[in-house]
Amino acid sequence: MKELPEHARIAIVGSGFAGLGLGIRLRQAGVEDFVLLERAHEVGGTWRDNTYPGCQCDVPSSLYSFSFAPNPQWTRTFSHQPEIQDYLVECADRFGVRPHVRFGHEALQASWEAADRRWRIETSGGEMTADVLVSAVGGLSEPRLPDIPGIERFEGTLFHSAAWDHAHDLTDERVAVIGTGASSIQLIPRIQPHVGQMHVFQRTPAWVLPHSDRPVTAIERGLFRRIPGAQRLVRAVVYALRELLVLGLTVDRRIMKLPEMTGRRHLRSQVADPELRRKLMPRFTLGCKRILISNEYYPALTQPNVEVVTDAISEVRERSIVTADGRERPVDTIICGTGFHVTDMPVARRVRGRDGLTLDEVWQGSPQAYLGTTVAGFPNFFMLTGPNT
């Protein structure tokens, strides 16, 4: 583990897409006096940490890369976690950012020192100062466990989807999956054939659209290698099509009618049971919550060893889950697909500005920043994934 410098011109917290991207751009601009503080022992951020079965990006591969580093070797139109992680590791090495990363150094506190006009940063591996502090911590960095009475006394196996226990064998177990968001709809179809019984606890059904994922052919990969402009063209087209959805959210809601019709048709074609369809039908306009894509999620929920539970969980006991209707379901393992601390990001409690207040205290529950990047009273502090970005 490399030693922490006493001082750096720029300190960047995090080495996922945001942190690596900034590090690469700094080097391209001739700036070498910077460090990336990384609590783990490899780069990658969320793609390093999330290794649950079926983990896959829901943004097309042609778009999900640095614009200056297209990857002609993607094997699928929507890449899986191992490929994305390999891409980030390769970028860190190819662009010479790795020597700037201090692994095993979690940023614990940062305070602005007005007299010296610099940031004092306390890490798990020591202290340093920096003229500029950049938070490249993504919204998916801190898993959120559900606040359910009794969950701490559960005697079975419990883990979050972002901290998957690969040593634990789910074969023939009674498994509870709490949450039906982006992670759960990917992992449920992967583990369903192996478990004995699965209880899927759903609070709000999501809009699920058909997935257009497919293998990228050898001919396509060869074309992208030989004619880089072809891949840039594909990227531009995909970008433009996805931006059109913004018009449906901000200009004319009628634009969302077509994808809503597609979602309803998708549900009807894959779920024959009218009662299950009723449970899975969203009751809000498409786009108000994250849009999900899957061809395997609905079929998995129709299997005889799966139950979709819409009653709220009232209590977790030593070996069971009790719902609001009083029913108790014995379970061996609880998997929490309950999201992350996004709006209450932990970094907000760790950065203290000019007046001695933390970001959390300044925001008072309503995060805001100029262009999502800077906050008054926090000199030379920048966020790459700040509020409303």
C-alpha positions as CSV (number, residue, x, y, z in Angstrom):
1,M,0.0,0.0,0.0
2,K,1.5,3.3,-1.1
3,E,2.0,6.0,1.6
4,L,-0.2,9.0,1.7
5,P,1.5,12.3,0.7
6,E,1.5,15.1,3.2
7,H,0.0,17.4,0.7
8,A,-1.4,17.2,-2.8
9,R,-2.8,19.9,-5.1
10,I,-6.0,17.8,-5.7
11,A,-7.5,15.0,-3.6
12,I,-10.2,12.9,-5.3
13,V,-12.4,10.6,-3.2
14,G,-13.4,7.5,-5.1
15,S,-12.0,5.5,-8.0
16,G,-15.1,4.5,-10.0
17,F,-16.1,6.1,-13.3
18,A,-16.2,9.6,-11.9
19,G,-12.9,9.5,-10.0
20,L,-11.0,7.7,-12.8
21,G,-12.4,10.0,-15.4
22,L,-11.2,13.1,-13.6
23,G,-7.8,11.5,-12.9
24,I,-7.4,10.8,-16.6
25,R,-8.5,14.3,-17.7
26,L,-6.0,15.8,-15.2
27,R,-3.2,13.8,-16.6
28,Q,-4.2,14.7,-20.1
29,A,-4.1,18.4,-19.0
30,G,-0.5,17.9,-17.6
31,V,-1.5,17.9,-14.0
32,E,0.2,15.2,-12.0
33,D,-0.1,16.5,-8.4
34,F,-3.2,14.6,-7.4
35,V,-4.3,11.5,-5.5
36,L,-7.4,9.3,-5.5
37,L,-8.4,8.1,-2.1
38,E,-10.0,4.6,-2.4
39,R,-11.2,2.6,0.6
40,A,-11.1,-0.7,-1.3
41,H,-8.1,-2.5,-2.8
42,E,-9.0,-2.0,-6.5
43,V,-10.6,0.6,-8.7
44,G,-14.1,0.2,-10.0
45,G,-16.6,1.7,-7.5
46,T,-20.0,0.1,-7.8
47,W,-18.9,-2.3,-10.5
48,R,-16.2,-3.6,-8.1
49,D,-18.6,-4.0,-5.2
50,N,-21.8,-5.3,-6.9
51,T,-21.2,-8.9,-7.8
52,Y,-24.6,-10.5,-7.3
53,P,-25.8,-13.1,-9.8
54,G,-27.0,-11.4,-13.0
55,C,-25.5,-8.0,-12.3
56,Q,-25.7,-6.1,-15.5
57,C,-25.8,-2.5,-16.7
58,D,-29.1,-1.2,-17.9
59,V,-27.5,1.4,-20.1
60,P,-26.3,0.2,-23.6
61,S,-22.6,-0.8,-23.8
62,S,-22.0,1.6,-26.6
63,L,-22.9,4.5,-24.3
64,Y,-21.6,3.2,-21.0
65,S,-17.9,4.0,-21.4
66,F,-15.7,7.1,-21.5
67,S,-16.2,9.0,-24.7
68,F,-12.4,9.2,-25.2
69,A,-12.0,5.4,-24.5
70,P,-14.6,3.4,-26.5
71,N,-14.4,-0.3,-26.0
72,P,-14.8,-2.3,-29.3
73,Q,-14.6,-5.5,-27.4
74,W,-18.0,-5.4,-25.5
75,T,-19.5,-8.9,-26.0
76,R,-23.1,-7.8,-25.3
77,T,-25.2,-4.8,-26.1
78,F,-25.8,-4.4,-22.3
79,S,-22.6,-5.4,-20.5
80,H,-22.4,-7.6,-17.4
81,Q,-20.5,-6.6,-14.3
82,P,-17.2,-8.5,-14.9
83,E,-16.7,-6.8,-18.3
84,I,-17.4,-3.3,-17.0
85,Q,-15.0,-3.9,-14.0
86,D,-12.3,-5.2,-16.4
87,Y,-12.8,-2.1,-18.6
88,L,-12.3,0.3,-15.6
89,V,-9.2,-1.6,-14.4
90,E,-7.8,-1.4,-18.0
91,C,-8.5,2.3,-18.2
92,A,-6.8,2.9,-14.9
93,D,-3.7,1.2,-16.2
94,R,-3.7,2.4,-19.8
95,F,-4.1,6.1,-18.8
96,G,-1.6,5.9,-16.0
97,V,-4.0,6.7,-13.1
98,R,-3.2,3.7,-10.9
99,P,0.0,5.2,-9.5
100,H,-2.1,8.1,-8.2
101,V,-4.5,5.8,-6.3
102,R,-4.1,5.2,-2.6
103,F,-5.9,2.0,-1.9
104,G,-7.1,1.2,1.6
105,H,-7.5,4.9,2.4
106,E,-11.1,5.7,3.3
107,A,-11.8,9.4,3.6
108,L,-13.3,9.7,7.1
109,Q,-13.4,13.5,7.6
110,A,-12.5,16.6,5.7
111,S,-12.3,20.1,7.2
112,W,-11.6,23.5,5.5
113,E,-8.7,25.3,7.2
114,A,-9.2,29.0,6.4
115,A,-5.8,30.2,7.6
116,D,-4.0,27.9,5.2
117,R,-6.7,27.9,2.6
118,R,-6.6,24.1,2.2
119,W,-8.5,21.0,3.1
120,R,-7.3,18.7,5.9
121,I,-8.4,15.2,5.2
122,E,-8.4,12.4,7.7
123,T,-8.3,8.9,6.1
124,S,-8.2,5.4,7.5
125,G,-4.5,5.4,6.6
126,G,-3.4,8.8,7.9
127,E,-3.9,12.5,7.3
128,M,-3.1,14.8,4.4
129,T,-3.9,18.2,3.1
130,A,-5.1,19.4,-0.3
131,D,-5.8,22.6,-2.1
132,V,-8.8,21.1,-3.9
133,L,-11.1,18.4,-2.7
134,V,-13.3,16.5,-5.1
135,S,-16.0,14.0,-4.1
136,A,-16.3,11.4,-6.8
137,V,-18.4,9.1,-4.5
138,G,-21.3,7.7,-6.4
139,G,-24.9,7.4,-5.2
140,L,-24.5,3.6,-5.1
141,S,-21.6,3.5,-2.7
142,E,-23.4,2.9,0.6
143,P,-26.0,0.1,0.7
144,R,-29.2,0.8,2.6
145,L,-30.5,-1.9,4.9
146,P,-34.2,-1.8,5.7
147,D,-35.4,-0.3,9.0
148,I,-37.6,-3.2,10.0
149,P,-38.4,-4.1,13.7
150,G,-36.5,-7.2,14.8
151,I,-34.2,-7.5,11.7
152,E,-31.1,-7.4,14.0
153,R,-32.2,-10.5,15.8
154,F,-32.6,-12.7,12.6
155,E,-30.6,-15.8,13.1
156,G,-30.4,-16.9,9.5
157,T,-28.2,-15.4,6.8
158,L,-28.9,-11.8,5.8
159,F,-27.0,-9.7,3.3
160,H,-27.5,-6.8,0.9
161,S,-27.4,-7.4,-2.8
162,A,-24.4,-5.1,-3.0
163,A,-22.5,-7.2,-0.5
164,W,-23.3,-10.6,-1.9
165,D,-22.3,-13.6,0.2
166,H,-20.8,-15.9,-2.5
167,A,-19.8,-18.5,0.2
168,H,-23.5,-19.0,1.1
169,D,-25.3,-21.8,-0.8
170,L,-29.0,-20.9,-1.5
171,T,-29.8,-24.4,-2.9
172,D,-33.2,-25.5,-1.6
173,E,-33.4,-22.7,1.0
174,R,-36.4,-20.6,1.9
175,V,-35.3,-17.2,0.7
176,A,-36.9,-13.8,1.2
177,V,-36.0,-11.0,-1.2
178,I,-36.9,-7.6,0.1
179,G,-37.3,-5.0,-2.7
180,T,-38.1,-5.2,-6.4
181,G,-35.8,-2.5,-7.8
182,A,-33.0,-2.6,-10.4
183,S,-30.8,-5.2,-8.5
184,S,-33.6,-7.5,-7.5
185,I,-35.1,-7.9,-11.0
186,Q,-31.7,-9.1,-12.1
187,L,-30.8,-11.5,-9.3
188,I,-34.3,-13.0,-8.8
189,P,-34.3,-14.9,-12.1
190,R,-30.8,-16.2,-11.5
191,I,-31.4,-17.7,-8.1
192,Q,-35.1,-18.7,-8.5
193,P,-34.3,-22.1,-10.1
194,H,-32.0,-23.1,-7.2
195,V,-34.0,-22.1,-4.1
196,G,-36.7,-24.2,-2.5
197,Q,-39.1,-21.3,-1.9
198,M,-38.8,-17.6,-2.6
199,H,-40.9,-14.8,-1.1
200,V,-40.5,-11.5,-3.0
201,F,-41.6,-8.6,-0.8
202,Q,-42.7,-5.7,-3.0
203,R,-43.7,-2.3,-1.8
204,T,-44.3,-0.6,-5.2
205,P,-44.4,-2.3,-8.5
206,A,-42.1,-0.9,-11.2
207,W,-42.5,-0.3,-14.9
208,V,-40.6,-3.2,-16.6
209,L,-40.0,-2.9,-20.3
210,P,-38.6,-5.6,-22.7
211,H,-34.8,-6.0,-22.7
212,S,-33.1,-5.6,-26.1
213,D,-29.9,-7.2,-24.9
214,R,-28.1,-9.5,-27.3
215,P,-24.6,-10.7,-28.1
216,V,-22.4,-8.4,-30.1
217,T,-21.3,-10.3,-33.1
218,A,-17.7,-10.9,-34.1
219,I,-18.4,-8.9,-37.3
220,E,-19.6,-5.9,-35.3
221,R,-16.6,-6.0,-33.0
222,G,-14.2,-6.3,-35.9
223,L,-16.0,-3.3,-37.6
224,F,-15.6,-1.2,-34.4
225,R,-11.9,-2.1,-34.1
226,R,-11.1,-1.2,-37.7
227,I,-13.5,1.8,-38.1
228,P,-13.7,3.6,-34.7
229,G,-16.1,6.1,-36.3
230,A,-18.7,3.4,-36.7
231,Q,-18.8,2.9,-32.9
232,R,-19.0,6.6,-32.3
233,L,-21.9,6.8,-34.7
234,V,-23.8,4.0,-32.8
235,R,-23.0,5.8,-29.5
236,A,-24.4,9.1,-30.9
237,V,-27.6,7.5,-32.1
238,V,-28.2,5.7,-28.8
239,Y,-27.5,8.9,-26.9
240,A,-30.0,10.8,-29.0
241,L,-32.8,8.2,-28.6
242,R,-32.4,8.1,-24.8
243,E,-32.4,11.9,-24.6
244,L,-35.8,11.9,-26.4
245,L,-37.3,10.3,-23.2
246,V,-36.4,13.6,-21.4
247,L,-39.0,15.3,-23.6
248,G,-41.6,13.0,-22.3
249,L,-40.7,13.9,-18.7
250,T,-40.3,17.6,-19.1
251,V,-42.3,18.8,-22.2
252,D,-45.1,16.5,-23.1
253,R,-46.2,13.6,-21.0
254,R,-48.1,12.1,-23.9
255,I,-44.7,10.9,-25.3
256,M,-44.6,8.4,-22.5
257,K,-47.9,6.7,-23.6
258,L,-46.1,4.5,-26.1
259,P,-43.6,3.0,-23.6
260,E,-46.4,2.6,-21.1
261,M,-48.4,0.6,-23.6
262,T,-45.2,-1.5,-24.2
263,G,-44.9,-2.1,-20.5
264,R,-48.5,-3.2,-20.2
265,R,-48.2,-5.5,-23.2
266,H,-45.0,-7.0,-21.7
267,L,-46.7,-7.8,-18.4
268,R,-49.8,-9.3,-20.1
269,S,-47.7,-11.5,-22.4
270,Q,-45.5,-12.9,-19.6
271,V,-47.9,-13.2,-16.7
272,A,-51.2,-15.2,-17.2
273,D,-52.5,-15.0,-13.6
274,P,-54.7,-11.9,-13.3
275,E,-54.1,-11.6,-9.6
276,L,-50.4,-11.6,-10.0
277,R,-50.7,-9.1,-12.9
278,R,-52.7,-6.9,-10.6
279,K,-49.9,-7.0,-8.0
280,L,-47.3,-6.1,-10.7
281,M,-49.1,-3.4,-12.5
282,P,-47.6,0.1,-11.7
283,R,-50.1,2.8,-10.7
284,F,-48.0,5.8,-11.6
285,T,-46.8,7.4,-14.8
286,L,-43.8,5.8,-16.4
287,G,-40.7,7.8,-15.6
288,C,-41.7,8.9,-12.1
289,K,-39.5,6.1,-10.8
290,R,-36.6,4.3,-12.4
291,I,-37.6,2.4,-15.5
292,L,-36.5,-1.3,-15.4
293,I,-35.8,-3.6,-18.3
294,S,-35.9,-7.4,-18.2
295,N,-37.2,-10.4,-20.1
296,E,-36.7,-12.8,-17.3
297,Y,-38.1,-11.1,-14.2
298,Y,-41.8,-11.7,-14.8
299,P,-41.4,-15.3,-15.9
300,A,-39.4,-16.0,-12.7
301,L,-42.3,-14.6,-10.6
302,T,-44.8,-17.0,-12.2
303,Q,-42.9,-20.1,-11.1
304,P,-44.5,-22.4,-8.4
305,N,-41.7,-21.8,-5.9
306,V,-42.2,-18.0,-5.9
307,E,-44.7,-15.8,-4.0
308,V,-45.0,-12.1,-4.5
309,V,-46.0,-10.5,-1.2
310,T,-47.4,-7.0,-1.2
311,D,-48.4,-6.7,2.4
312,A,-45.9,-4.6,4.4
313,I,-43.4,-6.3,6.6
314,S,-44.3,-5.6,10.3
315,E,-41.6,-7.6,12.0
316,V,-38.6,-9.9,11.5
317,R,-38.2,-12.8,13.9
318,E,-35.3,-15.2,14.6
319,R,-36.3,-17.5,11.7
320,S,-39.3,-15.8,10.0
321,I,-40.8,-12.7,8.5
322,V,-44.2,-11.4,9.7
323,T,-46.4,-9.2,7.5
324,A,-49.1,-6.7,8.4
325,D,-51.8,-9.2,7.8
326,G,-50.4,-11.3,10.6
327,R,-49.0,-14.1,8.4
328,E,-45.6,-15.5,9.4
329,R,-43.3,-17.0,6.7
330,P,-40.3,-19.1,7.8
331,V,-37.2,-18.1,5.9
332,D,-33.5,-19.2,6.0
333,T,-32.0,-16.3,4.1
334,I,-33.0,-12.7,3.7
335,I,-31.6,-10.8,0.7
336,C,-32.0,-7.0,0.9
337,G,-32.4,-5.4,-2.5
338,T,-33.3,-2.2,-0.8
339,G,-31.2,0.4,-2.6
340,F,-28.6,2.8,-1.3
341,H,-28.1,6.0,0.6
342,V,-28.5,8.4,-2.3
343,T,-30.2,11.6,-1.0
344,D,-28.7,11.1,2.5
345,M,-25.2,10.4,1.1
346,P,-22.7,9.8,3.9
347,V,-20.1,12.2,2.4
348,A,-22.4,15.0,3.5
349,R,-21.7,14.2,7.1
350,R,-18.0,14.0,6.6
351,V,-17.2,17.3,4.8
352,R,-17.0,20.4,7.1
353,G,-16.8,23.9,5.4
354,R,-15.7,27.4,6.2
355,D,-18.3,28.0,9.0
356,G,-17.6,24.7,10.7
357,L,-20.8,23.2,9.4
358,T,-21.1,19.9,7.5
359,L,-22.8,19.6,4.2
360,D,-25.6,17.7,5.9
361,E,-26.1,20.6,8.4
362,V,-26.1,23.2,5.6
363,W,-28.5,21.3,3.5
364,Q,-30.9,20.4,6.4
365,G,-32.5,17.6,4.4
366,S,-32.7,19.5,1.1
367,P,-29.5,18.9,-0.9
368,Q,-28.7,21.6,-3.4
369,A,-25.6,22.8,-5.2
370,Y,-24.7,25.2,-8.0
371,L,-24.9,23.1,-11.2
372,G,-24.9,20.1,-8.9
373,T,-21.2,20.6,-8.2
374,T,-20.3,23.4,-5.7
375,V,-21.8,24.7,-2.5
376,A,-21.4,28.1,-0.9
377,G,-19.2,28.0,2.2
378,F,-17.1,25.0,0.9
379,P,-14.2,26.6,-1.0
380,N,-12.4,24.5,-3.6
381,F,-14.8,21.6,-3.0
382,F,-16.5,19.9,-6.0
383,M,-18.9,17.0,-6.4
384,L,-19.0,15.0,-9.5
385,T,-22.3,13.3,-8.7
386,G,-23.9,16.0,-6.6
387,P,-27.6,16.9,-6.1
388,N,-29.8,16.7,-9.2
389,T,-27.0,15.5,-11.5
